[in-house]
Amino acid sequence: MRLDFAEPRELVADERDVLGVLAHGLAAFLVARRHLLRQREALRALERERSTLNTILDHLPVGVFLAEAGTGKVLLVNNLGAEMLGRGVDPNANQDNYQDVYQCMRVGLDEGMPAEELPLVQTLTTGQSRQGAMDIVRPSGDRITIEVNAAPIHDGDGSMFAAVVAFSDVTQRNRLEAERATYRDELIRAQAQALAERSTPLVPLGDGVVAMPIVGTLDRERADQIVQTLLDGCAARKARVAILDVTGVPHADTAVAAALLRAAAAVRLLGVEPILTGIRPDVARALVGLDVDLKGLVTLSTLQDGILHAARGRRH
């Protein structure tokens, strides 16, 4: 501020007082203006931080749910969270009715999740991080499974002022895991069945009679195993009769028939009488189709018939 006079003179007391008041007022104004500018800059910085945080939250690959400590009032739900839950911020929601407002259910059950078991409520109550899983029934009626991680948020003096939940939709993952588990169980059962089919036991029936019940598919590799087991067992037990029962063979073609004849011929070379039981029409056709001499090969319909035949031979 500048004052000009027509000619130099000394200011009187009143003029000096007025100028002092003006000077103090201007100084206060400048200080206030400086504070105002700083506050505006701080507000702009806070707005930038808020915008940045909202952008980050809305682009996270997980849902985010923020609740106020003490009341459980919902403060924020990001876009993905609202999409998964089917609901955004509900002003009526609190830690006593989350399970009703957001339709929280036990996983895979038509049973509501009690409030005290919700991870967010546990965190709001204890101030400790909690994890869990639940089903959510959305307003559209469809149901999803979410995995939840809740954590407390503290201010500078360590007091919890809010709790945050990060959650993800694991419905598809759980479905795929269940399908893989089913496939794995089926594979294990198939492998167990295949192993059982491969292990063909030789059963001693007494009086020099042994029986080999063949169950499952018969291929070249298994036929060789059967022949070897049969020869070793007959030699070890000094058998006189070997019964091959094919009741449990689901399919019979010329290859199966040839394998049976090879096994019968092998034991005959040891002086053991071979008997084929469980002969079905398709096995009979396959044997005939080989156009080989079946003279001397006993074929019967059941294993019991084979045992009776062997017993009669012993008496004679």
Disulfide bonds with the S-S distance in Angstrom:
none
